[in-house]
Amino acid sequence: MTHAVDQLLTDRYAIYQGDCVDLIAAIPDSTVHFGIHSPPFEGLYRFSNYDRDISNNEGEDFWRHYGFLISELFRVTRPGRLHSVHCMQLPTSKNRHGHIGMRDFRGEVIRAWQDAGWIFHSEVCIWKDPVVAQQRTKSIRLLHKQVMKDSCLSGMGLADYIVSFRKPGDNADPVSGMFDVFHGEPDEDAGGLDISENGYQRYLARLEPGHKPWPLETWRSVMVWQRYASPVWTDIRQTRTLQYRMARDHRDEQHISPLQLDVIERCLDLWSAPGETVLTPFLGIGSEVYAAVDMGRKGIGFELKPSYFAQAKRNLAELDKPADLRLFEIEDDAVEA
């Protein structure tokens, strides 16, 4: 690819180091089946000191830069297919904004995608632990002592959202079939879902006399769908992420937190099929491409920052190992996206 600084091409994925705005121009029209990414949250975090890094833009410059990318994603996506965006509402502060409150970044993202011609397809709220958030951010909104002092400045933790958009047109290749895997917390005692044979036997034992049970495969798919169809996902394993420690660049690093694999896998399961092409314009440490390839899809990713790209290559190399021998980073500071 002409504008790539570095690249790694295999029969399962293609990842490129460089500016996604330049690199996406080489993707042919209407060839991507599904896409997913977590964009920079405008004005909140800085990821590098590159002048081409969208996270170093604010206000109109950010939305002009991101808006161009949204239009390009529209161009490369097949009609009737989806792209999912991970985002959150953003906090305001006295120092920067003159007040403590919230900003509707989620709404701004939705309007930007609609302006580019996308249909706002769906959204899901992802629960996050407010205690963990308070420990990380030290926000007075989440402090109990603020309730004792003046609760008018207290507020809830900021959840994550997956907002998904569909390109108008008919989908030529329907994504269909039953769910046979659950991506999320499997422990029922922890609020998860157990779709194993043991879980099925517990379902049978709870049936009222005379009720005809579902076959195992049907029961499993219905149980998974009911969880995925929920408007709030409370069963995401917050620390199930790829390794990211080695991606830190201490010269300019200010923030890094990969998206949980459970979230990516659910979106892939819902809106793509094995063998299809999945694109992420912000590869980061490779989470979206990793999950796509692991689930039998083909992945394409772009990443500007060398240290992130290098870690993505290391993480994707793990796919050559048996699943039980792959390395993951399970640490508290992975939970804040």
N, C-alpha and C positions, 0 to 999 in steps of 0.2 A: 504494500500500500504506500503510495507516494509520500504522504505526510507523516509516516510512522518513524519514530526515532528507533524503536525496537519492536519486535514482533515475535510471537510464538504460534506456529500453525501446526495443527494436527488434524487427523480425520474426524475428531470429535469437537474441537473448538479452535477458535482463532482469536487471539488477544493482541492488542496493539498499544504501544506507548505513544502518546501524542494527544493533541487537542481534539476532543470529540467533534467539535464543530467542523474541523477540517476532514477528519477521518470518515465521518458519516456520509460525506459526499460520494464516496466510492461504493456505497451500498446501493444496489439497483432498486428501482421503484417496486413497491408491493411484493417484497420477498421475505419479510420478517413475519413470523406467525404470532409471536408474543414478545413483549418487552416488560422489563421491571427495573426500577432504579430508585435510589434515594438521592435527590438533588441536594446541593448545598442549601442550607436554610438561611435565606438572605439576611445578612447583617449579624448572624448569631455566631458562626464559627469561621475560622480561617484554617485552610488545610495546607497551604504552601505559600511561598513568596513569589510565585510565578505571576507575571502580569496577565497571562492568558487564563489563569485560574478563575473560574466564575465566582468562587467564594470570596474573591477580593473585590467584587463589584457590589454596589449597593444601589437601592432606588431604581431609577429608570435604566441605568446601565445594566443592572442585574437582569431586569425583566426583558430588556432588548436582547441580551445574550441568550438567556434561557428560552425566550420566545422563538428565536431562530431555530434552536435545537428542537423545540416542540414541533415546529412545522416540518422539520426534516424527519422526525420520528413518524409524523403523519404520512409523509411521502413513502417511506420505506416499509410501512406496515401494510399487510394485506387487508383488503376490504372485509369488514365484519369482524375483525380481530381486535384484541385488546392490548393496552399498555397500562401497567400498574405503577403508581407513584407512592413511595413512603414519605410521609410528612408529619408534622405536628403543629399545633398552635405555638406561637412564640411568646415568651415573657417580655414585658417592658420593665424598665428600671428608672429610678429617679435620676441617676447620673446621665443616662443617655436620652431618655424620653420625657423626663420631668414628672413621671408618675409610675406607680407600681400597678401593673395590670397585665392585659393580654393583647396580642395582635392576631388577627384572623389570617395567618399565613396559609392555612389549609384552604380557606375560601379564595385567596389570591391565586393559589395554584390552580384550583378548579376553574376560575374565570379565565386564566391564561390559556388553559387547554381548550376550553370551549371557544375562545376567540380564534384558535387555530383550526377550528372545524371539527374537533372531537366531540363525541357524545359522552356526557357524564353518565357512566354506566352503573357504578355502585361504590359503596364505601363500607369499611369496617373499622371500628375502634378497637385498639389493642391495649388492654389493661397494663399499667405499669405500677409497681409498688411505690407509693408515695414516701415511705420511709427511706428506701434506697435513693430516691430522687432527692430528698432533703439532705441526706448524707453527702451526696455528690455536689449539689448546687448551693447548699447553705441558704436556700431561699427562705426569707422570713415568712412568706406565704404559707409554708409548710411546717413552721415551728409551733409546737404546742404553747410555748411561752408567749407567742404572739396572740394566741386566743385569750390568754389570761390578761394580756396588756390591752389589746384592742382588736377584736376579731374582724372588724371591718376591713382590715388589711390582710386577713387570712384568705386562703383560696385552695382549690384542689390541685393535685398534681396534674401534669400535662401528659395526656395519653398520646400514643402513636396512632396514626391512621394509614390505611391503605386506600387510596382513592384510585379507581380504575376507569379508564376511558376506552370507548370503542370507536373505531373508524367506521363511518357510514358505509353501507353496502351489504351485500349478501355474503355470508361466509361459505366459501366453496367447499371447505373440508370441515364438517361438523366435528366438534370434540365431544365424544359420547362414550358411554359405558359406565359400569359401576365402580365405585371406590373400593379398593381392596387393602389400602394402607391408610393409617391415621398418622398425620404429621402433627405432633403435639405431645403434651404431657400424657403418658400412658397410665399413670397411677390414679385410680378412681378416688382413693383417699385424699389425693392432692387436687381433686377437682378435674382430673383428666378422664380419658376414655380408654377402656380396655376392650379391644375387639378380638382378643384371642379366643381360643376354644373354651377356656375357663370363663371368659366374659359371656360367651354365648350360653354356656350352661347356667350361669346365674340368671340370664334373661329368661331362659326356659323355666327355671324354678319360680320366677316371679309371676308367670302368666296365670291369669284367672282360669279356673276350670272351664273347659269348653272353647277357649280361645285357640284358634289355629296359629301355630308359630310360623314366623318367617323362616325360610331356609337360611342357613348360615351366611351365604354370600349376600343375600338380600338384606338380612339384618345388619350385617357389617356395613354395607354401603349406605343404608338409611341412617344408621347411627353417626357415621362420619359426615354425611350431608347435613344432618341437623346441627352438628357443631360448626361446620363451615358456613352454613346459612345464618348463623347467629350474627346480629349486628355488633356484638361485642365479643372479642376473643379473649377469654380469661385463662386459657390453657396453653399459652405459648411458653416454651421453656426459654426464659430470658437469657440464659448464659450459654445456650447451644449456638456457638458461633465458630467461625474459622479462626486460626491463629492470626494474631495481628501485632504482637509485641515487637517482632523484628522489623515491622514496617515503620516504626517510629523514626523520624528524622529529627534529631534534637537541634538542628540548626534553625528549623522553622516550624516544628510541630506544635500545633495548638489544640488539635482535636482529632480523635479517631475512635469510632465505635461501629463495628460491622452490624449489618442487619441480621436478625436471627434467622437461622436456616429454616426453622418451622414455618415462618411467615412466607419465605420465598417458595418453599415446597408446596404449601397450600395453594398459592397463586398458580404455580405451574400445573398442579394437579387439576385445578378448576378450569384453566383457560388455555392449555396446550396439550399436545399429544406426543407420544414418543416419536422420534425422528424429525420433529419440527425444529425450526430455528428460533432461538431466543436471543434477544439483544439487550445489552445494558450499556448506556453511554457513559456511566460513571462506574467503572469496574472496581475501583478501590482495591481491596485485597482478594477479590475474585469470588465473593460469595454467590452472586447470582449465576455466574457461569458454572461454578462448581456444582451447585444444586441442579442446574439444568442438565449437565452432562451425567451426573450421578443418576438422574431419572430418565436417561435414555434420549435426551434432546441434544441438539447441537448448539453450542454457545458462541456468541460474539461479544467482545467487550473492548472498551476504550478506556485508557487511564493516562492522565497527564503526568502524575508524579512518579519519579523513578523508584523510590523506596516502596511505594504501594504496588507498582507493577512487578517489582522483584518478588515481593511477598505473594502476589497473586500466582506467579509462576511456581513458587514453592508449594503453595496450597493446592494448586491444580495437579501437581505431581503426585499428591497423596491419592488421587483417584486410581493410580496404578496399583495401589495396595488393597488387600482385602479390607472390607468395611470395618472390621473389628480391630484393625491395626493402624487406622488413620489417626492423626493427631488433631486434637481440638484444644482451644484455649478456653478454659472455664474459670472466669474470674469476675469478681463483682463489678469491675469497671467496664464490663462489656454490656451491661444492661441498659445503659442510658443511650438511646439512639437520637 
